[in-house]
Amino acid sequence: MKLWEKHNDDGTVRCLLCPHQCLIRPDERGLCGVRENRNGEIALVTAGIISGCALDPIEKKPLYHFYPGSMILSVGSYGCNLSCDFCQNYHISQNVPDEEAVRLKPEQLVGQAVRAKNNIGIAYTYNEPVIWYEYVAECARLAADEGLKNVMVSNGYINREPLSEMTDFIDAFNIDLKSFSNEFYRKYTGATLKPVLDAIKIIASSGRHLEITTLILPGLNDSPAMMRKEAEWIADNAGQNVPLHLSRYFPMYRRHDPATPPETIMMLSEIAEEYLDYVYAGNMHGDDGGNDTICPSCHAIVIRRTGYSVRITGLTDEGRCQTCGHQIL
């Protein structure tokens, strides 16, 4: 897929990857900082440049309904197409290293994933993988050939056509829905809400596994009314069985607000549970049961979680509740 087009005769090109649709002059880069106009074509300057690579519990993505209890090789690079002032990974999302940095070829990354013990695949995460599109696509296709799964943890700010193609080679997504307010998106991320909602609908209709995360910031996106709208929209447009993770905010980057009170997370979780079958409380310390998977039909606990420790206690091999037979996974 061609992700750019010629804009005018002075060599400017338009990037077609995300809704910013950046107009990029020769030898300059788009807002993401990693897509550069070189001789009238877009070049990915961070192809193969790795900011971090680790074998993580899949629950850390977070994905709770996709091979629970498994491990996945998680890899990220640098840059982002949003500019959130509350970014939890700002040290890599808002920085781009020198192009002389060591690069990992797709074959090398996939080889590492194949050799990793008890690994189910590769998760493209840490920074924003959308802007790493060409590299992710090549790695994911090679990984699939090796029988590995591909996971993407993304802000969902991507155009329809490249996302539709991405559903051909990504098995599971966690989309970061930062707020259900367009004003919030404009003020705090430099983006807009609708493309993210469109992305969620595209993934849901593709049949690929989908989970959603919302980081709850005190006074910004923590109103009961907003959570009610968000949860109702997810149920109506993606399905009431899509897991929603409500994550606790801690002061980071340019914001120094107090951490989200645990009581706020639990209150919003109760509201979301009026519309959704599976709502999880993230970044909460201790064992409060907010991360257990409970059958929405008979209310039996089918997966118990304490931190990243997982015990599957009530599921059949087919992902059904052992008590009542309801399909969970």
Contacts in CASP RR format, 6 or more apart in sequence:
PFRMAT RR
TARGET T0000
AUTHOR 0000-0000-0000
METHOD contacts of the structure
MODEL  1
MKLWEKHNDDGTVRCLLCPHQCLIRPDERGLCGVRENRNGEIALVTAGII
SGCALDPIEKKPLYHFYPGSMILSVGSYGCNLSCDFCQNYHISQNVPDEE
AVRLKPEQLVGQAVRAKNNIGIAYTYNEPVIWYEYVAECARLAADEGLKN
VMVSNGYINREPLSEMTDFIDAFNIDLKSFSNEFYRKYTGATLKPVLDAI
KIIASSGRHLEITTLILPGLNDSPAMMRKEAEWIADNAGQNVPLHLSRYF
PMYRRHDPATPPETIMMLSEIAEEYLDYVYAGNMHGDDGGNDTICPSCHA
IVIRRTGYSVRITGLTDEGRCQTCGHQIL
1 161 0 8 1.000
1 162 0 8 1.000
1 165 0 8 1.000
2 16 0 8 1.000
3 15 0 8 1.000
3 16 0 8 1.000
3 17 0 8 1.000
3 42 0 8 1.000
3 133 0 8 1.000
3 134 0 8 1.000
3 162 0 8 1.000
4 13 0 8 1.000
4 14 0 8 1.000
4 15 0 8 1.000
4 16 0 8 1.000
4 41 0 8 1.000
4 42 0 8 1.000
5 13 0 8 1.000
5 14 0 8 1.000
5 16 0 8 1.000
6 12 0 8 1.000
6 13 0 8 1.000
6 14 0 8 1.000
6 40 0 8 1.000
7 13 0 8 1.000
7 14 0 8 1.000
7 23 0 8 1.000
10 25 0 8 1.000
10 26 0 8 1.000
11 25 0 8 1.000
11 26 0 8 1.000
11 37 0 8 1.000
11 40 0 8 1.000
12 23 0 8 1.000
12 24 0 8 1.000
12 25 0 8 1.000
12 26 0 8 1.000
12 37 0 8 1.000
13 23 0 8 1.000
13 24 0 8 1.000
13 37 0 8 1.000
13 40 0 8 1.000
13 41 0 8 1.000
13 42 0 8 1.000
14 21 0 8 1.000
14 22 0 8 1.000
14 23 0 8 1.000
14 24 0 8 1.000
15 21 0 8 1.000
15 22 0 8 1.000
15 24 0 8 1.000
15 30 0 8 1.000
15 35 0 8 1.000
15 42 0 8 1.000
16 159 0 8 1.000
16 161 0 8 1.000
16 162 0 8 1.000
17 35 0 8 1.000
17 130 0 8 1.000
17 131 0 8 1.000
17 133 0 8 1.000
17 158 0 8 1.000
17 159 0 8 1.000
17 162 0 8 1.000
18 32 0 8 1.000
18 81 0 8 1.000
18 130 0 8 1.000
18 131 0 8 1.000
18 157 0 8 1.000
18 158 0 8 1.000
18 159 0 8 1.000
18 195 0 8 1.000
19 157 0 8 1.000
19 158 0 8 1.000
19 159 0 8 1.000
19 191 0 8 1.000
19 192 0 8 1.000
19 195 0 8 1.000
20 30 0 8 1.000
20 31 0 8 1.000
20 32 0 8 1.000
20 81 0 8 1.000
20 157 0 8 1.000
20 191 0 8 1.000
21 159 0 8 1.000
22 30 0 8 1.000
22 31 0 8 1.000
22 32 0 8 1.000
22 35 0 8 1.000
24 30 0 8 1.000
24 35 0 8 1.000
24 36 0 8 1.000
24 37 0 8 1.000
24 42 0 8 1.000
25 37 0 8 1.000
26 37 0 8 1.000
26 38 0 8 1.000
26 39 0 8 1.000
26 40 0 8 1.000
27 36 0 8 1.000
27 37 0 8 1.000
27 38 0 8 1.000
28 36 0 8 1.000
28 37 0 8 1.000
29 35 0 8 1.000
29 36 0 8 1.000
29 37 0 8 1.000
29 45 0 8 1.000
30 36 0 8 1.000
31 81 0 8 1.000
31 83 0 8 1.000
32 79 0 8 1.000
32 80 0 8 1.000
32 81 0 8 1.000
32 128 0 8 1.000
32 131 0 8 1.000
33 45 0 8 1.000
33 79 0 8 1.000
33 96 0 8 1.000
33 131 0 8 1.000
34 44 0 8 1.000
34 45 0 8 1.000
34 46 0 8 1.000
34 77 0 8 1.000
34 78 0 8 1.000
34 79 0 8 1.000
34 96 0 8 1.000
34 131 0 8 1.000
34 132 0 8 1.000
35 42 0 8 1.000
35 43 0 8 1.000
35 44 0 8 1.000
35 45 0 8 1.000
35 131 0 8 1.000
36 42 0 8 1.000
36 43 0 8 1.000
36 45 0 8 1.000
37 43 0 8 1.000
44 132 0 8 1.000
44 133 0 8 1.000
44 134 0 8 1.000
44 135 0 8 1.000
45 96 0 8 1.000
45 99 0 8 1.000
46 77 0 8 1.000
46 78 0 8 1.000
46 79 0 8 1.000
46 96 0 8 1.000
46 97 0 8 1.000
46 131 0 8 1.000
46 132 0 8 1.000
46 135 0 8 1.000
47 103 0 8 1.000
47 132 0 8 1.000
47 134 0 8 1.000
47 135 0 8 1.000
48 77 0 8 1.000
48 103 0 8 1.000
48 104 0 8 1.000
48 105 0 8 1.000
48 106 0 8 1.000
48 109 0 8 1.000
48 135 0 8 1.000
49 77 0 8 1.000
49 78 0 8 1.000
49 97 0 8 1.000
49 101 0 8 1.000
49 102 0 8 1.000
49 103 0 8 1.000
49 104 0 8 1.000
50 75 0 8 1.000
50 76 0 8 1.000
50 77 0 8 1.000
50 102 0 8 1.000
50 103 0 8 1.000
50 104 0 8 1.000
50 109 0 8 1.000
51 76 0 8 1.000
51 77 0 8 1.000
51 78 0 8 1.000
51 92 0 8 1.000
51 126 0 8 1.000
51 127 0 8 1.000
52 74 0 8 1.000
52 75 0 8 1.000
52 76 0 8 1.000
52 92 0 8 1.000
52 126 0 8 1.000
53 73 0 8 1.000
53 74 0 8 1.000
53 75 0 8 1.000
53 76 0 8 1.000
53 104 0 8 1.000
53 109 0 8 1.000
53 112 0 8 1.000
54 73 0 8 1.000
54 74 0 8 1.000
55 71 0 8 1.000
55 72 0 8 1.000
55 73 0 8 1.000
55 74 0 8 1.000
55 116 0 8 1.000
55 117 0 8 1.000
55 119 0 8 1.000
56 71 0 8 1.000
56 72 0 8 1.000
56 73 0 8 1.000
56 74 0 8 1.000
56 123 0 8 1.000
57 69 0 8 1.000
57 70 0 8 1.000
57 71 0 8 1.000
57 72 0 8 1.000
57 308 0 8 1.000
57 310 0 8 1.000
58 66 0 8 1.000
58 67 0 8 1.000
58 68 0 8 1.000
58 69 0 8 1.000
58 70 0 8 1.000
58 71 0 8 1.000
58 72 0 8 1.000
58 120 0 8 1.000
58 123 0 8 1.000
58 151 0 8 1.000
59 68 0 8 1.000
59 69 0 8 1.000
59 305 0 8 1.000
59 307 0 8 1.000
59 308 0 8 1.000
59 310 0 8 1.000
60 74 0 8 1.000
60 308 0 8 1.000
61 72 0 8 1.000
61 74 0 8 1.000
61 123 0 8 1.000
61 125 0 8 1.000
61 151 0 8 1.000
61 153 0 8 1.000
61 174 0 8 1.000
62 174 0 8 1.000
62 211 0 8 1.000
62 213 0 8 1.000
62 245 0 8 1.000
62 280 0 8 1.000
62 282 0 8 1.000
63 151 0 8 1.000
63 172 0 8 1.000
63 174 0 8 1.000
63 209 0 8 1.000
63 211 0 8 1.000
64 211 0 8 1.000
64 243 0 8 1.000
64 245 0 8 1.000
64 278 0 8 1.000
64 280 0 8 1.000
64 291 0 8 1.000
64 293 0 8 1.000
64 303 0 8 1.000
64 305 0 8 1.000
65 209 0 8 1.000
65 211 0 8 1.000
65 243 0 8 1.000
65 278 0 8 1.000
65 293 0 8 1.000
65 328 0 8 1.000
65 329 0 8 1.000
66 149 0 8 1.000
66 151 0 8 1.000
66 171 0 8 1.000
66 172 0 8 1.000
66 209 0 8 1.000
66 211 0 8 1.000
66 329 0 8 1.000
67 120 0 8 1.000
67 149 0 8 1.000
68 293 0 8 1.000
68 303 0 8 1.000
68 310 0 8 1.000
68 312 0 8 1.000
68 329 0 8 1.000
69 310 0 8 1.000
69 312 0 8 1.000
70 118 0 8 1.000
70 120 0 8 1.000
71 116 0 8 1.000
71 117 0 8 1.000
71 118 0 8 1.000
71 119 0 8 1.000
71 120 0 8 1.000
72 119 0 8 1.000
72 120 0 8 1.000
72 121 0 8 1.000
72 122 0 8 1.000
72 123 0 8 1.000
72 149 0 8 1.000
72 151 0 8 1.000
73 112 0 8 1.000
73 113 0 8 1.000
73 116 0 8 1.000
73 119 0 8 1.000
73 121 0 8 1.000
73 122 0 8 1.000
73 123 0 8 1.000
74 122 0 8 1.000
74 123 0 8 1.000
74 125 0 8 1.000
74 126 0 8 1.000
75 109 0 8 1.000
75 122 0 8 1.000
75 123 0 8 1.000
75 124 0 8 1.000
75 125 0 8 1.000
75 126 0 8 1.000
76 92 0 8 1.000
76 124 0 8 1.000
76 125 0 8 1.000
76 126 0 8 1.000
76 127 0 8 1.000
76 129 0 8 1.000
76 132 0 8 1.000
77 92 0 8 1.000
77 126 0 8 1.000
77 127 0 8 1.000
77 129 0 8 1.000
77 132 0 8 1.000
77 135 0 8 1.000
78 92 0 8 1.000
78 93 0 8 1.000
78 95 0 8 1.000
78 96 0 8 1.000
78 97 0 8 1.000
78 127 0 8 1.000
79 92 0 8 1.000
79 93 0 8 1.000
79 94 0 8 1.000
79 95 0 8 1.000
79 96 0 8 1.000
79 127 0 8 1.000
79 128 0 8 1.000
79 131 0 8 1.000
80 87 0 8 1.000
80 93 0 8 1.000
80 94 0 8 1.000
80 127 0 8 1.000
80 128 0 8 1.000
80 131 0 8 1.000
80 155 0 8 1.000
81 128 0 8 1.000
81 130 0 8 1.000
81 131 0 8 1.000
81 155 0 8 1.000
81 157 0 8 1.000
81 191 0 8 1.000
82 128 0 8 1.000
82 155 0 8 1.000
82 157 0 8 1.000
82 189 0 8 1.000
82 190 0 8 1.000
82 191 0 8 1.000
83 94 0 8 1.000
83 189 0 8 1.000
83 190 0 8 1.000
84 178 0 8 1.000
84 188 0 8 1.000
84 189 0 8 1.000
84 253 0 8 1.000
85 188 0 8 1.000
85 253 0 8 1.000
85 254 0 8 1.000
85 255 0 8 1.000
86 188 0 8 1.000
86 215 0 8 1.000
86 217 0 8 1.000
86 249 0 8 1.000
86 252 0 8 1.000
86 253 0 8 1.000
86 254 0 8 1.000
86 255 0 8 1.000
87 93 0 8 1.000
87 94 0 8 1.000
87 252 0 8 1.000
87 253 0 8 1.000
88 215 0 8 1.000
88 250 0 8 1.000
88 252 0 8 1.000
88 253 0 8 1.000
89 126 0 8 1.000
89 127 0 8 1.000
90 252 0 8 1.000
90 253 0 8 1.000
92 126 0 8 1.000
92 127 0 8 1.000
93 127 0 8 1.000
93 128 0 8 1.000
94 253 0 8 1.000
106 135 0 8 1.000
106 138 0 8 1.000
106 139 0 8 1.000
106 142 0 8 1.000
107 142 0 8 1.000
109 122 0 8 1.000
109 139 0 8 1.000
110 122 0 8 1.000
110 139 0 8 1.000
110 142 0 8 1.000
110 143 0 8 1.000
110 146 0 8 1.000
110 148 0 8 1.000
111 146 0 8 1.000
113 119 0 8 1.000
113 121 0 8 1.000
113 122 0 8 1.000
113 143 0 8 1.000
113 146 0 8 1.000
113 148 0 8 1.000
114 146 0 8 1.000
114 148 0 8 1.000
119 148 0 8 1.000
120 148 0 8 1.000
120 149 0 8 1.000
121 143 0 8 1.000
121 148 0 8 1.000
121 149 0 8 1.000
121 150 0 8 1.000
121 151 0 8 1.000
122 139 0 8 1.000
122 140 0 8 1.000
122 143 0 8 1.000
122 148 0 8 1.000
122 149 0 8 1.000
122 150 0 8 1.000
122 151 0 8 1.000
123 150 0 8 1.000
123 151 0 8 1.000
123 152 0 8 1.000
123 153 0 8 1.000
124 132 0 8 1.000
124 136 0 8 1.000
124 139 0 8 1.000
124 140 0 8 1.000
124 150 0 8 1.000
124 151 0 8 1.000
124 152 0 8 1.000
124 153 0 8 1.000
125 151 0 8 1.000
125 152 0 8 1.000
125 153 0 8 1.000
126 153 0 8 1.000
128 154 0 8 1.000
128 155 0 8 1.000
128 157 0 8 1.000
129 136 0 8 1.000
129 152 0 8 1.000
129 153 0 8 1.000
129 154 0 8 1.000
130 154 0 8 1.000
130 155 0 8 1.000
130 156 0 8 1.000
130 157 0 8 1.000
130 158 0 8 1.000
130 162 0 8 1.000
133 162 0 8 1.000
133 166 0 8 1.000
136 152 0 8 1.000
136 166 0 8 1.000
137 165 0 8 1.000
137 166 0 8 1.000
137 169 0 8 1.000
139 150 0 8 1.000
140 150 0 8 1.000
140 169 0 8 1.000
140 170 0 8 1.000
141 169 0 8 1.000
143 149 0 8 1.000
143 150 0 8 1.000
144 150 0 8 1.000
144 169 0 8 1.000
149 171 0 8 1.000
149 172 0 8 1.000
150 169 0 8 1.000
150 170 0 8 1.000
150 171 0 8 1.000
150 172 0 8 1.000
151 170 0 8 1.000
151 171 0 8 1.000
151 172 0 8 1.000
151 173 0 8 1.000
151 174 0 8 1.000
152 166 0 8 1.000
152 170 0 8 1.000
152 172 0 8 1.000
152 173 0 8 1.000
152 174 0 8 1.000
153 173 0 8 1.000
153 174 0 8 1.000
153 176 0 8 1.000
154 173 0 8 1.000
154 174 0 8 1.000
154 175 0 8 1.000
154 176 0 8 1.000
154 199 0 8 1.000
155 175 0 8 1.000
155 176 0 8 1.000
155 178 0 8 1.000
155 189 0 8 1.000
155 191 0 8 1.000
155 196 0 8 1.000
156 163 0 8 1.000
156 175 0 8 1.000
156 176 0 8 1.000
156 195 0 8 1.000
156 196 0 8 1.000
156 199 0 8 1.000
156 200 0 8 1.000
157 191 0 8 1.000
157 195 0 8 1.000
157 196 0 8 1.000
157 199 0 8 1.000
158 166 0 8 1.000
158 195 0 8 1.000
158 199 0 8 1.000
159 195 0 8 1.000
160 198 0 8 1.000
160 202 0 8 1.000
163 199 0 8 1.000
163 202 0 8 1.000
163 203 0 8 1.000
164 202 0 8 1.000
164 206 0 8 1.000
167 202 0 8 1.000
167 203 0 8 1.000
167 206 0 8 1.000
167 207 0 8 1.000
167 208 0 8 1.000
170 208 0 8 1.000
171 208 0 8 1.000
171 209 0 8 1.000
172 208 0 8 1.000
172 209 0 8 1.000
172 210 0 8 1.000
172 211 0 8 1.000
173 203 0 8 1.000
173 208 0 8 1.000
173 209 0 8 1.000
173 210 0 8 1.000
173 211 0 8 1.000
174 210 0 8 1.000
174 211 0 8 1.000
174 212 0 8 1.000
174 213 0 8 1.000
174 245 0 8 1.000
175 196 0 8 1.000
175 199 0 8 1.000
175 200 0 8 1.000
175 203 0 8 1.000
175 210 0 8 1.000
175 211 0 8 1.000
175 212 0 8 1.000
175 213 0 8 1.000
176 212 0 8 1.000
176 213 0 8 1.000
176 214 0 8 1.000
176 215 0 8 1.000
177 196 0 8 1.000
177 197 0 8 1.000
177 200 0 8 1.000
177 212 0 8 1.000
177 213 0 8 1.000
177 214 0 8 1.000
177 230 0 8 1.000
178 184 0 8 1.000
178 185 0 8 1.000
178 188 0 8 1.000
178 189 0 8 1.000
178 196 0 8 1.000
178 214 0 8 1.000
178 215 0 8 1.000
178 221 0 8 1.000
179 185 0 8 1.000
179 188 0 8 1.000
179 193 0 8 1.000
179 214 0 8 1.000
179 220 0 8 1.000
179 221 0 8 1.000
179 226 0 8 1.000
180 193 0 8 1.000
180 221 0 8 1.000
180 226 0 8 1.000
180 227 0 8 1.000
180 229 0 8 1.000
180 230 0 8 1.000
180 233 0 8 1.000
181 193 0 8 1.000
181 221 0 8 1.000
181 226 0 8 1.000
182 192 0 8 1.000
182 193 0 8 1.000
182 194 0 8 1.000
184 193 0 8 1.000
184 220 0 8 1.000
184 221 0 8 1.000
185 191 0 8 1.000
185 192 0 8 1.000
185 193 0 8 1.000
185 196 0 8 1.000
186 192 0 8 1.000
188 220 0 8 1.000
197 233 0 8 1.000
197 237 0 8 1.000
200 210 0 8 1.000
200 212 0 8 1.000
200 234 0 8 1.000
200 237 0 8 1.000
200 238 0 8 1.000
201 237 0 8 1.000
201 238 0 8 1.000
203 210 0 8 1.000
203 238 0 8 1.000
204 210 0 8 1.000
204 237 0 8 1.000
204 238 0 8 1.000
204 239 0 8 1.000
204 242 0 8 1.000
210 238 0 8 1.000
210 242 0 8 1.000
211 242 0 8 1.000
211 243 0 8 1.000
211 244 0 8 1.000
211 245 0 8 1.000
212 234 0 8 1.000
212 238 0 8 1.000
212 242 0 8 1.000
212 243 0 8 1.000
212 244 0 8 1.000
212 245 0 8 1.000
213 244 0 8 1.000
213 245 0 8 1.000
213 246 0 8 1.000
213 247 0 8 1.000
214 221 0 8 1.000
214 230 0 8 1.000
214 244 0 8 1.000
214 245 0 8 1.000
214 246 0 8 1.000
214 247 0 8 1.000
215 247 0 8 1.000
215 249 0 8 1.000
216 222 0 8 1.000
216 246 0 8 1.000
216 247 0 8 1.000
216 248 0 8 1.000
216 249 0 8 1.000
216 260 0 8 1.000
216 264 0 8 1.000
216 265 0 8 1.000
216 268 0 8 1.000
217 249 0 8 1.000
217 255 0 8 1.000
217 257 0 8 1.000
217 260 0 8 1.000
218 249 0 8 1.000
218 257 0 8 1.000
218 258 0 8 1.000
218 260 0 8 1.000
218 261 0 8 1.000
218 264 0 8 1.000
219 257 0 8 1.000
222 260 0 8 1.000
222 264 0 8 1.000
222 268 0 8 1.000
224 267 0 8 1.000
224 268 0 8 1.000
224 271 0 8 1.000
227 268 0 8 1.000
227 271 0 8 1.000
227 272 0 8 1.000
228 271 0 8 1.000
228 274 0 8 1.000
228 275 0 8 1.000
230 272 0 8 1.000
231 244 0 8 1.000
231 271 0 8 1.000
231 272 0 8 1.000
231 274 0 8 1.000
231 275 0 8 1.000
231 276 0 8 1.000
231 279 0 8 1.000
232 275 0 8 1.000
234 240 0 8 1.000
234 242 0 8 1.000
234 244 0 8 1.000
234 275 0 8 1.000
234 276 0 8 1.000
235 242 0 8 1.000
235 275 0 8 1.000
235 276 0 8 1.000
240 275 0 8 1.000
240 276 0 8 1.000
240 277 0 8 1.000
241 276 0 8 1.000
241 277 0 8 1.000
241 278 0 8 1.000
241 296 0 8 1.000
242 276 0 8 1.000
242 278 0 8 1.000
243 276 0 8 1.000
243 278 0 8 1.000
243 279 0 8 1.000
243 280 0 8 1.000
244 272 0 8 1.000
244 276 0 8 1.000
244 278 0 8 1.000
244 279 0 8 1.000
244 280 0 8 1.000
245 279 0 8 1.000
245 280 0 8 1.000
245 281 0 8 1.000
245 282 0 8 1.000
246 265 0 8 1.000
246 268 0 8 1.000
246 269 0 8 1.000
246 272 0 8 1.000
246 279 0 8 1.000
246 280 0 8 1.000
246 281 0 8 1.000
246 282 0 8 1.000
247 265 0 8 1.000
247 282 0 8 1.000
247 283 0 8 1.000
248 259 0 8 1.000
248 260 0 8 1.000
248 262 0 8 1.000
248 265 0 8 1.000
248 281 0 8 1.000
248 282 0 8 1.000
248 283 0 8 1.000
248 284 0 8 1.000
249 257 0 8 1.000
249 259 0 8 1.000
249 260 0 8 1.000
249 283 0 8 1.000
250 259 0 8 1.000
250 260 0 8 1.000
250 283 0 8 1.000
251 257 0 8 1.000
251 258 0 8 1.000
251 259 0 8 1.000
262 281 0 8 1.000
262 284 0 8 1.000
262 288 0 8 1.000
265 281 0 8 1.000
265 282 0 8 1.000
265 284 0 8 1.000
266 281 0 8 1.000
266 288 0 8 1.000
266 290 0 8 1.000
269 279 0 8 1.000
269 280 0 8 1.000
269 281 0 8 1.000
269 290 0 8 1.000
272 279 0 8 1.000
273 279 0 8 1.000
277 296 0 8 1.000
278 293 0 8 1.000
278 294 0 8 1.000
278 296 0 8 1.000
280 290 0 8 1.000
280 291 0 8 1.000
281 288 0 8 1.000
281 290 0 8 1.000
281 291 0 8 1.000
282 291 0 8 1.000
284 290 0 8 1.000
284 291 0 8 1.000
286 306 0 8 1.000
286 307 0 8 1.000
287 306 0 8 1.000
287 307 0 8 1.000
289 305 0 8 1.000
291 305 0 8 1.000
291 306 0 8 1.000
291 307 0 8 1.000
292 301 0 8 1.000
292 303 0 8 1.000
292 304 0 8 1.000
292 305 0 8 1.000
293 301 0 8 1.000
293 302 0 8 1.000
293 303 0 8 1.000
293 305 0 8 1.000
293 328 0 8 1.000
294 300 0 8 1.000
294 301 0 8 1.000
294 302 0 8 1.000
295 301 0 8 1.000
295 302 0 8 1.000
295 321 0 8 1.000
295 323 0 8 1.000
295 324 0 8 1.000
295 326 0 8 1.000
295 328 0 8 1.000
296 326 0 8 1.000
297 321 0 8 1.000
297 324 0 8 1.000
297 325 0 8 1.000
297 326 0 8 1.000
298 321 0 8 1.000
298 323 0 8 1.000
298 324 0 8 1.000
298 326 0 8 1.000
300 314 0 8 1.000
300 321 0 8 1.000
300 322 0 8 1.000
300 323 0 8 1.000
300 324 0 8 1.000
301 313 0 8 1.000
301 314 0 8 1.000
302 312 0 8 1.000
302 313 0 8 1.000
302 314 0 8 1.000
302 315 0 8 1.000
302 321 0 8 1.000
302 322 0 8 1.000
302 328 0 8 1.000
303 310 0 8 1.000
303 311 0 8 1.000
303 312 0 8 1.000
303 313 0 8 1.000
303 314 0 8 1.000
303 315 0 8 1.000
304 310 0 8 1.000
304 311 0 8 1.000
304 313 0 8 1.000
305 311 0 8 1.000
314 321 0 8 1.000
314 322 0 8 1.000
314 323 0 8 1.000
315 321 0 8 1.000
315 322 0 8 1.000
315 328 0 8 1.000
315 329 0 8 1.000
316 322 0 8 1.000
316 325 0 8 1.000
318 327 0 8 1.000
319 327 0 8 1.000
319 328 0 8 1.000
319 329 0 8 1.000
320 326 0 8 1.000
320 327 0 8 1.000
320 328 0 8 1.000
321 328 0 8 1.000
END
